[in-house]
Amino acid sequence: MAIVYSYPMAQVETSDLLTGTKTVEVGEPTKSFLVSDLINLTITTLVETGATGYFETADLQGVTVENGIITSIVSIG
């Protein structure tokens, strides 16, 4: 089995794949997911649920979400 920390660091692209597990699937639950699909799911969930919060990413110093709408983005640099 590979040692995860031995892999080189890289910039994430929306076309990159992530390995994950579909919890409702029997048999072979391990799947690949596109980063872009995860982004779209996150945005859709924020909007549909009316979520409010604050988060940071590698490229963004801060994103504020109020009632499912992004109200503020502070970029790094």
Secondary structure, DSSP 8 states (H G I E B T S, - for coil): ---GGGS------TT-EEEEE-TT-SS--EEEEEHHHHHHHHHHHHHHHT--EEE--SSEEEEEEETTEEEEEEE--
